[in-house]
Amino acid sequence: MQEVHPFAKYVAILGRGKTKQRSLTIEESRLSMGMLLRREARPEQVGAFLMLLRLKEESPEEIAGFAQAVKEMIILPPNMPKVDIDWSSYAGKKRQLPWYILSALLLARNGHKVFMHGTEGHTPGRIYTRECLHELGVPIANYYGEAANHLRQSNFAYMPLEAISRPLKSMIELKPILGLRSPVHSFTRMINPLNAPVEMIGIFHRGFMDIHANAGVAMGQPALAVFRGEGGEAERRPGKTCEVWSVQNGKVLEERWPAILEQPRQPADEAMNIADLAAMWRGEISSEYARAAVVGTLAIALKTMGLAGSIDEAESQSAAMWENRDKTTLPAAA
């Protein structure tokens, strides 16, 4: 008689049918993801597990347990600088340029250490963070030692997912094979490898705001902001009211940020010329939408970090940061 595979019990919990299936506990989520990260499950088990979770939809406890499993496998160098904010970037953009990159770099230029992580290529036709940072002259960290150096030099570091966890990168790349995104696309946003006290999280589907916020509470995250961003990235949509779910000292709060622009829906950027990011920073081109996206996104970060006490104060501070930026150098410069 064939012995039951150790991972089979986790698939069974999720696939017992409508009346008997249930969500995984935090501990079950941590243990099962640990097995996946160590490649201890068979390929067919990986696909079944991820798609059963997708069908059921992830719970906050599952997101928290999965992220914790990843964090347990991260070994940081002893000299890693403390960062102020973790900024995840996993969606990519197809209608508008990733203006949130300028928000994050502007925050770094004002003395706050920003760690960004993400991936690319899982969805065709999108522009991703890494190629835009390259255009701006921002180096990519391929291991934590490099990230530490970048943080010391410019207060900003970006690491691609494969440098954090190759098994996770492999699971994200299953999307074109399985035909659907998997929970990996959700919980990678909450890995927070350097244990920053603040997280910025963008999502596409409204229903995931409470899931990520409550996962943050379960993980003991001091502060985070999650909102439905443009294209699924942590970028404020200037023409629409922005509902922000945040975690502050173990409590989930909801806040509605008013629209910045009167026009609710902006036409898609047909050119999607990533060189415009640098041109916008240097003041060579002008775009009301781009400015509102940069300033509006930065305002959410400032308030979540506790650097502003109100929406108006946060927006005033972020606008001042933008107006006072050094246009003569790209944001990559220290």
C-alpha positions in Angstrom: 0.0 0.0 0.0 1.4 3.4 -1.0 2.3 5.6 1.9 0.3 8.9 2.1 2.5 11.9 1.3 3.1 14.3 4.2 1.8 17.3 2.2 -1.5 15.5 1.3 -3.2 16.5 4.6 -3.0 20.2 3.7 -4.6 19.6 0.3 -7.3 17.5 2.0 -8.2 20.2 4.4 -8.9 22.6 1.5 -10.6 20.1 -0.8 -13.0 18.1 1.3 -16.0 19.7 -0.2 -18.4 22.6 0.8 -19.4 21.2 4.1 -16.1 19.9 5.4 -13.5 22.1 3.9 -12.0 24.9 6.0 -9.3 27.5 6.0 -5.9 26.6 7.3 -4.8 27.8 10.7 -1.8 30.1 10.9 0.3 27.2 12.1 -0.9 24.9 9.3 -0.3 27.7 6.8 3.3 28.2 8.1 4.1 24.5 8.0 2.6 23.9 4.6 4.3 26.9 3.0 7.5 25.8 4.6 7.3 22.5 2.8 6.6 24.2 -0.5 9.6 26.5 0.0 11.8 23.5 0.7 10.4 21.8 -2.4 9.1 18.9 -0.3 5.7 18.7 -2.2 5.2 17.1 -5.5 4.3 19.3 -8.5 0.7 18.1 -8.7 0.3 18.9 -5.0 1.6 22.4 -5.5 -0.9 23.1 -8.3 -3.8 21.5 -6.4 -3.0 23.4 -3.2 -2.7 26.8 -4.8 -5.8 26.5 -6.9 -7.9 25.2 -4.0 -6.8 28.2 -2.0 -7.7 30.4 -5.0 -11.1 28.9 -5.3 -11.8 29.3 -1.5 -10.0 32.7 -1.3 -7.3 33.3 1.2 -8.0 34.1 4.8 -6.0 36.5 6.9 -4.6 33.6 8.9 -3.4 31.9 5.8 -1.8 35.0 4.4 -0.1 35.6 7.8 1.1 32.0 8.1 2.5 31.9 4.5 4.3 35.1 4.9 5.7 34.0 8.3 7.1 30.8 6.7 9.0 32.9 4.2 10.4 35.3 6.8 11.7 32.3 8.8 13.9 31.3 5.9 15.4 34.8 5.5 18.9 35.2 6.9 19.9 38.9 7.1 23.5 40.1 7.4 24.4 41.5 10.8 25.0 44.9 9.4 21.7 45.4 7.7 20.4 48.9 8.2 17.0 49.4 9.8 14.5 50.5 7.2 11.5 52.8 7.8 9.1 51.4 5.2 8.6 48.2 3.2 7.0 48.9 -0.2 5.8 45.8 -2.2 5.4 45.9 -6.0 4.0 42.8 -7.6 1.3 43.8 -10.0 2.9 45.8 -12.8 1.2 48.7 -14.7 -0.6 48.7 -18.1 -2.7 51.9 -18.2 -0.4 54.4 -16.4 3.3 54.6 -15.7 4.4 53.5 -12.2 4.5 57.0 -10.6 4.6 55.4 -7.2 8.3 54.8 -7.9 8.9 58.5 -7.7 6.9 58.7 -4.5 9.2 56.0 -2.9 12.4 57.6 -4.2 11.2 61.1 -3.0 10.7 59.6 0.4 14.2 58.2 0.3 15.7 61.5 -0.8 14.1 63.1 2.3 16.0 60.8 4.6 13.7 57.8 5.1 15.0 54.3 4.3 12.7 52.5 1.8 13.0 48.8 0.9 11.0 47.8 -2.2 10.6 44.2 -3.5 8.6 42.8 -6.3 8.6 40.7 -9.5 7.7 40.9 -13.1 6.8 38.9 -16.2 3.8 37.0 -14.8 1.3 39.0 -16.8 2.1 40.1 -20.4 1.7 43.7 -21.5 2.7 45.3 -18.3 5.5 47.5 -17.2 7.3 46.5 -14.0 9.3 48.2 -11.4 12.7 46.7 -12.2 12.9 48.0 -15.7 11.8 51.5 -14.6 14.4 51.6 -11.8 17.0 50.7 -14.4 15.9 53.6 -16.6 16.3 55.9 -13.6 19.7 54.6 -12.9 18.7 52.9 -9.6 20.8 49.7 -9.0 19.1 46.4 -8.3 20.1 44.4 -5.2 20.7 40.7 -6.0 21.4 39.8 -2.4 20.9 41.4 1.1 24.5 42.6 1.3 23.9 44.7 -1.9 20.6 45.9 -0.5 22.4 47.0 2.7 24.9 49.0 0.6 22.2 50.6 -1.5 20.3 51.6 1.7 23.4 53.3 3.1 24.2 55.1 -0.1 20.8 56.4 -1.1 18.2 55.3 1.5 16.6 53.0 -1.1 17.0 49.4 -2.2 15.0 47.1 -4.5 15.3 43.4 -4.5 13.5 41.1 -7.0 11.5 38.2 -5.6 14.0 35.6 -6.9 16.7 37.1 -4.7 14.3 36.7 -1.7 13.0 33.2 -2.6 13.5 31.3 -5.8 10.6 28.8 -4.9 8.2 31.7 -4.6 9.3 33.1 -7.9 8.7 29.7 -9.5 5.2 29.6 -8.0 4.3 33.0 -9.3 5.4 31.9 -12.7 2.7 29.2 -12.7 0.1 31.8 -13.5 0.1 31.2 -17.3 0.1 27.5 -16.7 -2.7 27.4 -14.1 -4.6 30.3 -15.8 -5.2 32.2 -12.6 -3.2 34.1 -10.0 -2.5 32.1 -6.8 -2.2 33.2 -3.2 1.5 33.8 -3.8 0.5 37.0 -5.5 -1.2 38.1 -2.3 1.1 37.1 0.5 4.4 38.1 -1.1 3.2 41.7 -0.6 3.4 41.0 3.2 6.8 39.3 3.4 8.5 42.5 4.7 12.0 40.9 4.6 13.7 43.6 6.6 11.0 43.9 9.2 10.1 47.5 8.6 7.7 49.0 11.1 5.5 50.3 8.2 4.2 48.6 5.0 2.7 50.0 1.9 0.5 47.5 0.1 -1.5 48.0 -3.1 -4.2 45.5 -4.2 -6.5 45.3 -7.2 -9.6 43.6 -5.8 -11.4 45.6 -3.1 -12.1 42.4 -1.0 -8.5 41.9 -0.2 -8.1 45.1 1.9 -9.6 43.6 5.0 -7.7 40.3 4.4 -4.3 42.1 4.3 -5.1 44.4 7.2 -6.2 41.6 9.4 -3.2 39.5 8.3 -1.1 42.4 9.4 -2.7 42.3 12.9 -2.1 38.6 13.1 1.5 39.1 12.3 2.0 41.9 14.8 2.8 44.4 12.1 3.0 47.8 13.9 1.7 49.9 10.9 0.6 49.3 7.4 -1.7 50.8 4.7 -3.5 48.8 2.1 -5.6 50.3 -0.6 -6.9 49.6 -4.1 -4.2 51.2 -6.2 -3.9 51.9 -9.8 -3.3 48.7 -11.6 -3.0 46.9 -8.3 0.2 48.7 -7.2 0.5 50.9 -4.2 -0.3 54.0 -6.2 -3.2 56.3 -5.4 -5.7 56.9 -8.2 -6.0 60.7 -8.2 -9.4 60.9 -9.8 -11.2 58.7 -7.3 -11.9 58.5 -3.6 -9.3 56.3 -2.0 -10.4 53.9 0.7 -7.4 53.1 2.9 -7.4 50.3 5.4 -4.6 50.7 7.9 -3.2 49.0 10.9 -2.0 51.1 13.8 -0.9 49.4 17.1 -3.0 46.3 16.5 -6.2 48.0 15.4 -7.7 48.1 11.9 -8.8 51.5 10.8 -10.7 52.6 7.7 -10.2 56.1 6.1 -11.5 57.7 3.0 -9.1 60.0 1.2 -10.9 62.4 -1.2 -10.2 62.5 -4.9 -7.4 64.9 -5.9 -8.5 65.5 -9.5 -12.1 66.4 -10.7 -12.0 64.0 -13.6 -12.8 60.5 -12.1 -11.3 58.4 -14.9 -8.1 59.3 -16.8 -7.5 58.1 -20.3 -4.8 55.4 -20.6 -1.3 56.4 -21.4 -0.9 55.0 -24.9 2.8 55.6 -25.1 3.8 54.2 -21.7 7.3 55.7 -22.2 9.3 54.9 -19.0 11.7 57.8 -19.9 8.9 60.1 -18.8 9.6 59.2 -15.2 13.0 60.8 -15.3 11.6 63.7 -17.4 8.9 64.4 -14.8 11.4 64.4 -12.0 13.6 66.9 -13.8 10.6 69.1 -14.7 11.1 68.6 -18.4 7.5 67.6 -18.8 4.4 68.5 -16.9 1.4 66.2 -16.1 -1.3 67.1 -13.6 -2.2 63.4 -13.3 1.4 62.3 -12.7 2.0 65.0 -10.1 -1.2 64.1 -8.3 -0.3 60.4 -8.3 3.2 61.0 -6.9 2.1 63.5 -4.2 -1.1 61.6 -3.3 0.7 58.3 -2.9 3.5 59.8 -0.9 0.9 61.4 1.4 -0.6 58.0 2.3 3.0 56.8 3.2 3.7 59.8 5.3 0.5 59.5 7.3 1.0 55.7 7.8 4.5 56.4 9.0 3.1 58.8 11.7 4.8 61.8 10.1 1.5 63.6 9.6 -1.5 63.7 11.8 -4.2 64.3 9.2 -4.9 63.9 5.5 -4.5 67.6 4.9 -1.2 67.7 6.7 0.1 64.6 4.8 -0.9 66.1 1.4 0.7 69.4 2.3 4.0 67.8 3.4 4.1 65.6 0.3 3.4 68.5 -2.0 6.2 70.5 -0.4 8.6 67.5 -0.8 7.8 67.3 -4.5 8.1 71.1 -5.1 11.5 71.2 -3.2 13.1 68.2 -4.9 16.5 68.6 -6.6 15.6 68.5 -10.2 19.2 68.6 -11.3 19.8 65.0 -10.3 17.8 61.8 -10.8 16.4 60.3 -7.7 19.0 57.5 -7.8 21.7 60.0 -6.7 22.6 59.9 -3.1 
